[in-house]
Amino acid sequence: MRQYIGMVVDPPRPRRGRPRNAGFREPTNYIAAMREKRGKSQEWLAQQLGIADASTISKYELGKIPLTVETLLRIADVLECDRWDLLPGPRAYLLSPRDAQRIERFHELSEAEQRIVDRGLGLPDNQGDPKEG
């Protein structure tokens, strides 16, 4: 079973009876909310990402298409927001094992080495870092 940010591709079978949180569904991501906050359309976002069909954006927003780390980073860049702003609470940590390993190894690096990696990825300094102080 492959895990992606915000969703599991092979979900477990639903339980019998009424679901615990009937009537409430936590969003898979906050792409639509951030896009609307910026006053942008799905068509605009699709064009910025080089996606031919704007319905693909709708599918990302509704969680019908798995959101990869690469896609998440591209969307955050286009919407000029922090990638974590697009993810709901604890589900933000559903990463593929390989991505989790990358993150672990990144955190083992010195701050100077982390800045080198960030520059290599084209990330501005301190993107997504919590404010210290």
VEXZAMAR-277265 format. One record per residue: residue number from 1; residue in one letter; x, y negated, z of N, C-alpha, C, O in turn. Coordinates in nm, 3 decimals, m for minus. Last residue first. Layout:
N
+-------+-------+---------+---------+---------+---------+---------+---------+---------+---------+---------+---------+---------+---------+
| lumti | vexnu |    n.c1 |    n.c2 |    n.c3 |   ca.c1 |   ca.c2 |   ca.c3 |    c.c1 |    c.c2 |    c.c3 |    o.c1 |    o.c2 |    o.c3 |
+-------+-------+---------+---------+---------+---------+---------+---------+---------+---------+---------+---------+---------+---------+
|   NUM |     A |       X |       Y |       Z |       X |       Y |       Z |       X |       Y |       Z |       X |       Y |       Z |
...
+-------+-------+---------+---------+---------+---------+---------+---------+---------+---------+---------+---------+---------+---------+
This chain:
133
+-------+-------+---------+---------+---------+---------+---------+---------+---------+---------+---------+---------+---------+---------+
| lumti | vexnu |    n.c1 |    n.c2 |    n.c3 |   ca.c1 |   ca.c2 |   ca.c3 |    c.c1 |    c.c2 |    c.c3 |    o.c1 |    o.c2 |    o.c3 |
+-------+-------+---------+---------+---------+---------+---------+---------+---------+---------+---------+---------+---------+---------+
|   133 |     G |   1.316 |  m3.223 |   1.871 |   1.341 |  m3.347 |   1.942 |   1.282 |  m3.352 |   2.075 |   1.297 |  m3.453 |   2.144 |
|   132 |     E |   1.240 |  m3.125 |   1.540 |   1.305 |  m3.099 |   1.667 |   1.323 |  m3.230 |   1.739 |   1.343 |  m3.335 |   1.678 |
|   131 |     K |   0.981 |  m3.018 |   1.336 |   1.053 |  m3.133 |   1.389 |   1.113 |  m3.098 |   1.524 |   1.044 |  m3.046 |   1.612 |
|   130 |     P |   1.030 |  m2.723 |   1.141 |   0.961 |  m2.796 |   1.246 |   1.047 |  m2.911 |   1.295 |   1.170 |  m2.902 |   1.296 |
|   129 |     D |   1.072 |  m2.727 |   0.789 |   1.133 |  m2.708 |   0.920 |   1.053 |  m2.784 |   1.024 |   1.012 |  m2.897 |   1.000 |
|   128 |     G |   0.969 |  m2.782 |   0.542 |   0.902 |  m2.680 |   0.621 |   0.963 |  m2.656 |   0.757 |   0.913 |  m2.574 |   0.834 |
|   127 |     Q |   1.271 |  m2.897 |   0.431 |   1.134 |  m2.866 |   0.388 |   1.078 |  m2.755 |   0.473 |   1.133 |  m2.645 |   0.477 |
|   126 |     N |   1.534 |  m2.983 |   0.484 |   1.435 |  m2.977 |   0.594 |   1.293 |  m2.949 |   0.550 |   1.201 |  m2.975 |   0.627 |
|   125 |     D |   1.611 |  m3.097 |   0.156 |   1.655 |  m3.071 |   0.293 |   1.537 |  m3.076 |   0.389 |   1.450 |  m3.163 |   0.377 |
|   124 |     P |   1.421 |  m2.938 |  m0.110 |   1.480 |  m3.055 |  m0.044 |   1.521 |  m3.019 |   0.098 |   1.470 |  m2.922 |   0.155 |
|   123 |     L |   1.521 |  m2.657 |  m0.308 |   1.436 |  m2.712 |  m0.201 |   1.501 |  m2.835 |  m0.141 |   1.623 |  m2.838 |  m0.122 |
|   122 |     G |   1.657 |  m2.507 |  m0.495 |   1.598 |  m2.634 |  m0.538 |   1.505 |  m2.695 |  m0.435 |   1.419 |  m2.776 |  m0.470 |
|   121 |     L |   1.795 |  m2.293 |  m0.416 |   1.655 |  m2.269 |  m0.453 |   1.585 |  m2.396 |  m0.500 |   1.469 |  m2.393 |  m0.540 |
|   120 |     G |   2.033 |  m2.413 |  m0.347 |   2.032 |  m2.319 |  m0.459 |   1.892 |  m2.287 |  m0.508 |   1.872 |  m2.257 |  m0.625 |
|   119 |     R |   1.946 |  m2.551 |  m0.121 |   1.984 |  m2.627 |  m0.241 |   1.984 |  m2.537 |  m0.364 |   1.941 |  m2.578 |  m0.471 |
|   118 |     D |   1.903 |  m2.328 |   0.048 |   1.793 |  m2.418 |   0.014 |   1.825 |  m2.498 |  m0.113 |   1.740 |  m2.510 |  m0.201 |
|   117 |     V |   2.168 |  m2.232 |   0.067 |   2.064 |  m2.149 |   0.005 |   1.947 |  m2.236 |  m0.039 |   1.896 |  m2.220 |  m0.150 |
|   116 |     I |   2.283 |  m2.450 |   0.201 |   2.335 |  m2.410 |   0.070 |   2.231 |  m2.326 |  m0.004 |   2.209 |  m2.345 |  m0.124 |
|   115 |     R |   2.140 |  m2.446 |   0.440 |   2.126 |  m2.563 |   0.352 |   2.177 |  m2.530 |   0.211 |   2.119 |  m2.576 |   0.112 |
|   114 |     Q |   2.233 |  m2.204 |   0.544 |   2.091 |  m2.217 |   0.510 |   2.069 |  m2.335 |   0.416 |   1.990 |  m2.326 |   0.322 |
|   113 |     E |   2.498 |  m2.270 |   0.595 |   2.469 |  m2.170 |   0.493 |   2.322 |  m2.177 |   0.450 |   2.291 |  m2.158 |   0.332 |
|   112 |     A |   2.456 |  m2.454 |   0.803 |   2.523 |  m2.498 |   0.680 |   2.493 |  m2.400 |   0.566 |   2.466 |  m2.442 |   0.453 |
|   111 |     E |   2.341 |  m2.290 |   0.998 |   2.263 |  m2.400 |   0.940 |   2.323 |  m2.448 |   0.808 |   2.251 |  m2.479 |   0.714 |
|   110 |     S |   2.419 |  m1.942 |   0.925 |   2.442 |  m2.068 |   0.997 |   2.357 |  m2.176 |   0.931 |   2.306 |  m2.157 |   0.820 |
|   109 |     L |   2.183 |  m1.669 |   0.899 |   2.284 |  m1.758 |   0.845 |   2.303 |  m1.880 |   0.935 |   2.213 |  m1.917 |   1.010 |
|   108 |     E |   1.966 |  m1.541 |   0.996 |   2.095 |  m1.500 |   1.052 |   2.208 |  m1.590 |   1.004 |   2.317 |  m1.588 |   1.060 |
|   107 |     H |   1.759 |  m1.629 |   0.841 |   1.770 |  m1.683 |   0.977 |   1.899 |  m1.643 |   1.047 |   1.937 |  m1.704 |   1.147 |
|   106 |     F |   1.802 |  m1.472 |   0.614 |   1.818 |  m1.616 |   0.605 |   1.838 |  m1.676 |   0.744 |   1.924 |  m1.762 |   0.764 |
|   105 |     R |   1.731 |  m1.220 |   0.710 |   1.872 |  m1.246 |   0.675 |   1.899 |  m1.396 |   0.665 |   2.007 |  m1.442 |   0.702 |
|   104 |     E |   1.454 |  m1.260 |   0.743 |   1.540 |  m1.222 |   0.855 |   1.685 |  m1.257 |   0.827 |   1.753 |  m1.316 |   0.910 |
|   103 |     I |   1.378 |  m1.314 |   0.479 |   1.361 |  m1.416 |   0.582 |   1.450 |  m1.386 |   0.702 |   1.515 |  m1.476 |   0.756 |
|   102 |     R |   1.435 |  m1.069 |   0.357 |   1.501 |  m1.192 |   0.310 |   1.495 |  m1.300 |   0.418 |   1.593 |  m1.369 |   0.445 |
|   101 |     Q |   1.257 |  m0.904 |   0.494 |   1.400 |  m0.883 |   0.510 |   1.479 |  m1.007 |   0.465 |   1.577 |  m1.045 |   0.528 |
|   100 |     A |   1.018 |  m1.004 |   0.395 |   1.044 |  m1.012 |   0.538 |   1.193 |  m0.996 |   0.566 |   1.249 |  m1.064 |   0.652 |
|    99 |     D |   1.046 |  m0.932 |   0.127 |   1.043 |  m1.073 |   0.163 |   1.070 |  m1.093 |   0.312 |   1.138 |  m1.188 |   0.351 |
|    98 |     R |   1.037 |  m0.649 |   0.159 |   1.155 |  m0.714 |   0.101 |   1.160 |  m0.863 |   0.136 |   1.266 |  m0.914 |   0.172 |
|    97 |     P |   0.780 |  m0.605 |   0.262 |   0.898 |  m0.572 |   0.342 |   1.025 |  m0.640 |   0.290 |   1.110 |  m0.683 |   0.368 |
|    96 |     S |   0.571 |  m0.890 |   0.199 |   0.624 |  m0.761 |   0.156 |   0.746 |  m0.731 |   0.243 |   0.811 |  m0.824 |   0.293 |
|    95 |     L |   0.387 |  m1.032 |   0.473 |   0.482 |  m1.040 |   0.362 |   0.520 |  m0.900 |   0.319 |   0.503 |  m0.804 |   0.394 |
|    94 |     L |   0.192 |  m1.180 |   0.665 |   0.178 |  m1.058 |   0.586 |   0.263 |  m1.072 |   0.460 |   0.216 |  m1.117 |   0.356 |
|    93 |     Y |   0.195 |  m1.415 |   0.803 |   0.309 |  m1.328 |   0.820 |   0.294 |  m1.194 |   0.747 |   0.376 |  m1.104 |   0.766 |
|    92 |     A |  m0.038 |  m1.550 |   0.781 |   0.074 |  m1.603 |   0.706 |   0.194 |  m1.509 |   0.711 |   0.286 |  m1.523 |   0.630 |
|    91 |     R |  m0.217 |  m1.458 |   0.958 |  m0.206 |  m1.383 |   0.833 |  m0.093 |  m1.435 |   0.745 |  m0.058 |  m1.371 |   0.646 |
|    90 |     P |  m0.231 |  m1.637 |   1.169 |  m0.138 |  m1.525 |   1.178 |  m0.124 |  m1.446 |   1.049 |  m0.027 |  m1.372 |   1.033 |
|    89 |     G |  m0.361 |  m1.912 |   0.981 |  m0.298 |  m1.860 |   1.103 |  m0.205 |  m1.741 |   1.091 |  m0.111 |  m1.743 |   1.012 |
|    88 |     P |  m0.350 |  m1.946 |   0.623 |  m0.421 |  m1.942 |   0.751 |  m0.335 |  m1.876 |   0.858 |  m0.248 |  m1.795 |   0.828 |
|    87 |     L |  m0.155 |  m2.164 |   0.415 |  m0.181 |  m2.032 |   0.470 |  m0.258 |  m2.039 |   0.601 |  m0.233 |  m2.128 |   0.683 |
|    86 |     L |  m0.080 |  m2.412 |   0.333 |  m0.169 |  m2.338 |   0.244 |  m0.212 |  m2.203 |   0.301 |  m0.296 |  m2.135 |   0.242 |
|    85 |     D |   0.106 |  m2.507 |   0.503 |  m0.025 |  m2.573 |   0.505 |  m0.127 |  m2.498 |   0.421 |  m0.248 |  m2.519 |   0.436 |
|    84 |     W |   0.336 |  m2.376 |   0.436 |   0.261 |  m2.322 |   0.550 |   0.123 |  m2.387 |   0.561 |   0.033 |  m2.330 |   0.622 |
|    83 |     R |   0.442 |  m2.536 |   0.235 |   0.384 |  m2.405 |   0.199 |   0.300 |  m2.349 |   0.311 |   0.201 |  m2.280 |   0.285 |
|    82 |     D |   0.353 |  m2.876 |   0.240 |   0.432 |  m2.768 |   0.297 |   0.364 |  m2.636 |   0.267 |   0.242 |  m2.626 |   0.273 |
|    81 |     C |   0.291 |  m3.041 |  m0.074 |   0.261 |  m3.010 |   0.065 |   0.354 |  m2.900 |   0.112 |   0.426 |  m2.838 |   0.033 |
|    80 |     E |   0.247 |  m3.103 |  m0.351 |   0.330 |  m3.185 |  m0.263 |   0.293 |  m3.167 |  m0.116 |   0.267 |  m3.264 |  m0.045 |
|    79 |     L |   0.133 |  m2.943 |  m0.532 |   0.041 |  m3.017 |  m0.446 |   0.113 |  m3.106 |  m0.346 |   0.050 |  m3.177 |  m0.267 |
|    78 |     V |   0.367 |  m2.831 |  m0.641 |   0.279 |  m2.912 |  m0.727 |   0.184 |  m2.998 |  m0.642 |   0.159 |  m3.113 |  m0.676 |
|    77 |     D |   0.464 |  m2.691 |  m0.415 |   0.545 |  m2.794 |  m0.480 |   0.458 |  m2.888 |  m0.562 |   0.472 |  m3.010 |  m0.554 |
|    76 |     A |   0.259 |  m2.510 |  m0.367 |   0.294 |  m2.608 |  m0.263 |   0.374 |  m2.723 |  m0.323 |   0.354 |  m2.839 |  m0.287 |
|    75 |     I |   0.278 |  m2.359 |  m0.603 |   0.156 |  m2.435 |  m0.575 |   0.185 |  m2.543 |  m0.472 |   0.140 |  m2.657 |  m0.487 |
|    74 |     R |   0.533 |  m2.244 |  m0.570 |   0.505 |  m2.331 |  m0.686 |   0.382 |  m2.418 |  m0.661 |   0.383 |  m2.536 |  m0.693 |
|    73 |     L |   0.495 |  m2.093 |  m0.337 |   0.593 |  m2.202 |  m0.338 |   0.570 |  m2.298 |  m0.454 |   0.584 |  m2.420 |  m0.439 |
|    72 |     L |   0.300 |  m1.909 |  m0.429 |   0.272 |  m1.999 |  m0.318 |   0.366 |  m2.118 |  m0.318 |   0.322 |  m2.232 |  m0.301 |
|    71 |     T |   0.448 |  m1.774 |  m0.623 |   0.331 |  m1.853 |  m0.662 |   0.295 |  m1.953 |  m0.554 |   0.264 |  m2.068 |  m0.584 |
|    70 |     E |   0.641 |  m1.648 |  m0.458 |   0.681 |  m1.739 |  m0.566 |   0.567 |  m1.831 |  m0.608 |   0.586 |  m1.951 |  m0.627 |
|    69 |     V |   0.483 |  m1.486 |  m0.295 |   0.562 |  m1.593 |  m0.236 |   0.600 |  m1.696 |  m0.342 |   0.593 |  m1.817 |  m0.317 |
|    68 |     T |   0.157 |  m1.426 |  m0.444 |   0.296 |  m1.392 |  m0.414 |   0.368 |  m1.512 |  m0.354 |   0.319 |  m1.625 |  m0.361 |
|    67 |     L |  m0.160 |  m1.344 |  m0.379 |  m0.076 |  m1.462 |  m0.385 |   0.066 |  m1.423 |  m0.347 |   0.093 |  m1.391 |  m0.231 |
|    66 |     P |  m0.381 |  m1.142 |  m0.566 |  m0.279 |  m1.152 |  m0.461 |  m0.187 |  m1.272 |  m0.484 |  m0.143 |  m1.297 |  m0.596 |
|    65 |     I |  m0.698 |  m1.266 |  m0.642 |  m0.568 |  m1.230 |  m0.699 |  m0.466 |  m1.243 |  m0.586 |  m0.465 |  m1.344 |  m0.516 |
|    64 |     K |  m0.897 |  m1.337 |  m0.473 |  m0.924 |  m1.225 |  m0.564 |  m0.798 |  m1.179 |  m0.636 |  m0.792 |  m1.066 |  m0.686 |
|    63 |     G |  m0.893 |  m1.555 |  m0.308 |  m0.823 |  m1.435 |  m0.265 |  m0.848 |  m1.315 |  m0.352 |  m0.824 |  m1.202 |  m0.310 |
|    62 |     L |  m0.991 |  m1.792 |  m0.393 |  m1.087 |  m1.700 |  m0.331 |  m1.022 |  m1.571 |  m0.281 |  m1.088 |  m1.488 |  m0.220 |
|    61 |     E |  m0.766 |  m1.907 |  m0.511 |  m0.832 |  m1.975 |  m0.399 |  m0.926 |  m1.882 |  m0.323 |  m0.938 |  m1.892 |  m0.201 |
|    60 |     Y |  m0.715 |  m1.731 |  m0.723 |  m0.616 |  m1.747 |  m0.616 |  m0.684 |  m1.804 |  m0.491 |  m0.662 |  m1.756 |  m0.380 |
|    59 |     K |  m0.950 |  m1.776 |  m0.870 |  m0.925 |  m1.643 |  m0.815 |  m0.818 |  m1.645 |  m0.707 |  m0.828 |  m1.572 |  m0.609 |
|    58 |     S |  m0.913 |  m2.043 |  m0.942 |  m1.028 |  m2.005 |  m0.860 |  m1.006 |  m1.870 |  m0.795 |  m1.038 |  m1.851 |  m0.677 |
|    57 |     I |  m0.693 |  m2.008 |  m1.108 |  m0.679 |  m2.087 |  m0.984 |  m0.792 |  m2.053 |  m0.890 |  m0.770 |  m2.037 |  m0.770 |
|    56 |     T |  m0.811 |  m1.868 |  m1.315 |  m0.706 |  m1.802 |  m1.237 |  m0.686 |  m1.875 |  m1.105 |  m0.664 |  m1.812 |  m1.002 |
|    55 |     S |  m0.969 |  m2.049 |  m1.439 |  m1.037 |  m1.953 |  m1.353 |  m0.936 |  m1.873 |  m1.270 |  m0.971 |  m1.818 |  m1.166 |
|    54 |     A |  m0.805 |  m2.191 |  m1.609 |  m0.829 |  m2.249 |  m1.477 |  m0.902 |  m2.151 |  m1.383 |  m0.897 |  m2.168 |  m1.262 |
|    53 |     D |  m0.565 |  m2.047 |  m1.809 |  m0.706 |  m2.036 |  m1.770 |  m0.725 |  m2.086 |  m1.626 |  m0.668 |  m2.029 |  m1.533 |
|    52 |     A |  m0.288 |  m2.090 |  m1.840 |  m0.381 |  m2.125 |  m1.948 |  m0.526 |  m2.132 |  m1.902 |  m0.602 |  m2.216 |  m1.951 |
|    51 |     I |  m0.059 |  m2.243 |  m1.632 |  m0.155 |  m2.134 |  m1.642 |  m0.263 |  m2.175 |  m1.741 |  m0.321 |  m2.282 |  m1.729 |
|    50 |     G |   0.128 |  m2.427 |  m1.550 |   0.148 |  m2.361 |  m1.679 |   0.059 |  m2.240 |  m1.696 |   0.095 |  m2.145 |  m1.766 |
|    49 |     L |   0.083 |  m2.577 |  m1.331 |   0.151 |  m2.450 |  m1.309 |   0.178 |  m2.374 |  m1.438 |   0.244 |  m2.270 |  m1.437 |
|    48 |     Q |  m0.059 |  m2.788 |  m1.438 |   0.070 |  m2.816 |  m1.373 |   0.152 |  m2.689 |  m1.353 |   0.275 |  m2.692 |  m1.357 |
|    47 |     Q |  m0.290 |  m2.653 |  m1.523 |  m0.203 |  m2.717 |  m1.621 |  m0.064 |  m2.741 |  m1.562 |   0.037 |  m2.717 |  m1.628 |
|    46 |     A |  m0.398 |  m2.578 |  m1.275 |  m0.360 |  m2.475 |  m1.374 |  m0.263 |  m2.532 |  m1.476 |  m0.164 |  m2.468 |  m1.511 |
|    45 |     L |  m0.451 |  m2.832 |  m1.169 |  m0.353 |  m2.744 |  m1.104 |  m0.305 |  m2.636 |  m1.200 |  m0.186 |  m2.606 |  m1.206 |
|    44 |     W |  m0.649 |  m2.921 |  m1.350 |  m0.525 |  m2.995 |  m1.334 |  m0.416 |  m2.905 |  m1.275 |  m0.303 |  m2.902 |  m1.324 |
|    43 |     E |  m0.849 |  m2.729 |  m1.307 |  m0.791 |  m2.742 |  m1.440 |  m0.655 |  m2.813 |  m1.432 |  m0.559 |  m2.773 |  m1.497 |
|    42 |     Q |  m0.921 |  m2.782 |  m1.047 |  m0.859 |  m2.653 |  m1.077 |  m0.789 |  m2.659 |  m1.212 |  m0.682 |  m2.600 |  m1.230 |
|    41 |     S |  m0.834 |  m3.128 |  m0.968 |  m0.924 |  m3.022 |  m1.015 |  m0.847 |  m2.891 |  m1.033 |  m0.724 |  m2.890 |  m1.034 |
|    40 |     K |  m0.763 |  m3.337 |  m0.683 |  m0.726 |  m3.271 |  m0.808 |  m0.823 |  m3.159 |  m0.841 |  m0.886 |  m3.101 |  m0.753 |
|    39 |     G |  m0.752 |  m3.469 |  m0.439 |  m0.839 |  m3.521 |  m0.544 |  m0.811 |  m3.461 |  m0.681 |  m0.832 |  m3.526 |  m0.783 |
|    38 |     R |  m0.622 |  m3.369 |  m0.225 |  m0.539 |  m3.449 |  m0.317 |  m0.623 |  m3.507 |  m0.432 |  m0.572 |  m3.585 |  m0.513 |
|    37 |     K |  m0.827 |  m3.221 |  m0.122 |  m0.776 |  m3.333 |  m0.042 |  m0.692 |  m3.426 |  m0.129 |  m0.692 |  m3.547 |  m0.108 |
|    36 |     E |  m0.840 |  m3.021 |  m0.316 |  m0.948 |  m3.118 |  m0.307 |  m0.906 |  m3.241 |  m0.227 |  m0.944 |  m3.353 |  m0.260 |
|    35 |     R |  m0.601 |  m2.886 |  m0.251 |  m0.621 |  m2.940 |  m0.386 |  m0.728 |  m3.049 |  m0.384 |  m0.710 |  m3.155 |  m0.443 |
|    34 |     M |  m0.655 |  m2.806 |   0.010 |  m0.544 |  m2.898 |  m0.015 |  m0.559 |  m2.963 |  m0.152 |  m0.532 |  m3.082 |  m0.168 |
|    33 |     A |  m0.874 |  m2.634 |  m0.035 |  m0.887 |  m2.748 |   0.056 |  m0.778 |  m2.851 |   0.029 |  m0.805 |  m2.971 |   0.026 |
|    32 |     A |  m0.763 |  m2.443 |  m0.208 |  m0.874 |  m2.527 |  m0.253 |  m0.886 |  m2.651 |  m0.166 |  m0.906 |  m2.761 |  m0.218 |
|    31 |     I |  m0.564 |  m2.327 |  m0.040 |  m0.527 |  m2.394 |  m0.166 |  m0.639 |  m2.488 |  m0.210 |  m0.611 |  m2.603 |  m0.245 |
|    30 |     Y |  m0.562 |  m2.186 |   0.195 |  m0.619 |  m2.320 |   0.195 |  m0.582 |  m2.398 |   0.070 |  m0.569 |  m2.520 |   0.074 |
|    29 |     N |  m0.667 |  m1.839 |   0.201 |  m0.567 |  m1.945 |   0.192 |  m0.640 |  m2.079 |   0.189 |  m0.763 |  m2.085 |   0.182 |
|    28 |     T |  m0.875 |  m1.687 |   0.288 |  m0.751 |  m1.619 |   0.256 |  m0.637 |  m1.719 |   0.248 |  m0.523 |  m1.687 |   0.285 |
|    27 |     P |  m1.079 |  m1.793 |   0.563 |  m1.027 |  m1.810 |   0.427 |  m0.896 |  m1.737 |   0.408 |  m0.816 |  m1.726 |   0.501 |
|    26 |     E |  m1.286 |  m1.570 |   0.741 |  m1.168 |  m1.656 |   0.744 |  m1.116 |  m1.671 |   0.602 |  m1.108 |  m1.572 |   0.529 |
|    25 |     R |  m1.622 |  m1.573 |   0.754 |  m1.511 |  m1.513 |   0.680 |  m1.395 |  m1.612 |   0.680 |  m1.405 |  m1.722 |   0.627 |
|    24 |     F |  m1.916 |  m1.500 |   0.918 |  m1.794 |  m1.579 |   0.920 |  m1.686 |  m1.504 |   0.844 |  m1.663 |  m1.386 |   0.868 |
|    23 |     G |  m2.122 |  m1.319 |   0.900 |  m2.151 |  m1.458 |   0.867 |  m2.028 |  m1.547 |   0.868 |  m2.036 |  m1.661 |   0.822 |
|    22 |     A |  m1.998 |  m1.114 |   1.153 |  m2.095 |  m1.129 |   1.045 |  m2.124 |  m1.277 |   1.023 |  m2.147 |  m1.351 |   1.119 |
|    21 |     N |  m1.771 |  m1.002 |   1.287 |  m1.784 |  m1.145 |   1.262 |  m1.880 |  m1.170 |   1.146 |  m1.846 |  m1.241 |   1.052 |
|    20 |     R |  m1.813 |  m0.722 |   1.294 |  m1.797 |  m0.800 |   1.417 |  m1.821 |  m0.948 |   1.395 |  m1.887 |  m1.013 |   1.477 |
|    19 |     P |  m2.070 |  m0.591 |   1.075 |  m1.933 |  m0.634 |   1.103 |  m1.927 |  m0.722 |   1.227 |  m2.025 |  m0.788 |   1.262 |
|    18 |     R |  m2.301 |  m0.336 |   1.150 |  m2.279 |  m0.478 |   1.130 |  m2.134 |  m0.515 |   1.163 |  m2.082 |  m0.476 |   1.267 |
|    17 |     G |  m2.226 |  m0.009 |   1.010 |  m2.296 |  m0.103 |   1.097 |  m2.258 |  m0.247 |   1.065 |  m2.191 |  m0.275 |   0.966 |
|    16 |     R |  m1.897 |   0.122 |   0.958 |  m2.043 |   0.132 |   0.949 |  m2.106 |   0.031 |   1.044 |  m2.046 |  m0.008 |   1.144 |
|    15 |     R |  m1.624 |  m0.064 |   0.814 |  m1.688 |   0.015 |   0.920 |  m1.838 |   0.022 |   0.896 |  m1.896 |  m0.059 |   0.825 |
|    14 |     P |  m1.473 |  m0.031 |   0.489 |  m1.548 |  m0.106 |   0.590 |  m1.610 |  m0.011 |   0.694 |  m1.643 |   0.104 |   0.665 |
|    13 |     R |  m1.142 |   0.101 |   0.440 |  m1.286 |   0.109 |   0.416 |  m1.361 |   0.032 |   0.525 |  m1.318 |   0.030 |   0.641 |
|    12 |     P |  m0.868 |  m0.129 |   0.398 |  m0.931 |  m0.013 |   0.458 |  m1.081 |  m0.014 |   0.430 |  m1.139 |  m0.118 |   0.399 |
|    11 |     P |  m0.745 |  m0.245 |   0.074 |  m0.802 |  m0.267 |   0.207 |  m0.863 |  m0.140 |   0.264 |  m0.906 |  m0.052 |   0.189 |
|    10 |     D |  m0.486 |  m0.273 |  m0.097 |  m0.570 |  m0.156 |  m0.076 |  m0.634 |  m0.169 |   0.063 |  m0.584 |  m0.110 |   0.159 |
|     9 |     V |  m0.377 |  m0.533 |  m0.062 |  m0.430 |  m0.491 |  m0.193 |  m0.521 |  m0.371 |  m0.180 |  m0.625 |  m0.366 |  m0.246 |
|     8 |     V |  m0.446 |  m0.771 |   0.174 |  m0.395 |  m0.637 |   0.156 |  m0.459 |  m0.584 |   0.030 |  m0.581 |  m0.589 |   0.015 |
|     7 |     M |  m0.354 |  m1.117 |   0.209 |  m0.447 |  m1.010 |   0.174 |  m0.373 |  m0.877 |   0.162 |  m0.252 |  m0.873 |   0.142 |
|     6 |     G |  m0.171 |  m1.316 |   0.283 |  m0.312 |  m1.340 |   0.301 |  m0.405 |  m1.228 |   0.261 |  m0.527 |  m1.242 |   0.276 |
|     5 |     I |   0.077 |  m1.215 |   0.070 |   0.038 |  m1.319 |   0.164 |  m0.113 |  m1.330 |   0.166 |  m0.176 |  m1.350 |   0.062 |
|     4 |     Y |   0.053 |  m0.860 |   0.038 |   0.084 |  m0.991 |  m0.014 |   0.039 |  m1.092 |   0.089 |  m0.030 |  m1.057 |   0.186 |
|     3 |     Q |   0.151 |  m0.525 |   0.046 |   0.093 |  m0.639 |   0.117 |   0.142 |  m0.768 |   0.052 |   0.259 |  m0.781 |   0.018 |
|     2 |     R |   0.069 |  m0.215 |  m0.094 |   0.148 |  m0.337 |  m0.101 |   0.077 |  m0.448 |  m0.028 |  m0.044 |  m0.463 |  m0.040 |
|     1 |     M |   0.085 |   0.116 |   0.000 |   0.000 |   0.000 |   0.000 |   0.090 |  m0.123 |   0.000 |   0.178 |  m0.134 |   0.085 |
+-------+-------+---------+---------+---------+---------+---------+---------+---------+---------+---------+---------+---------+---------+
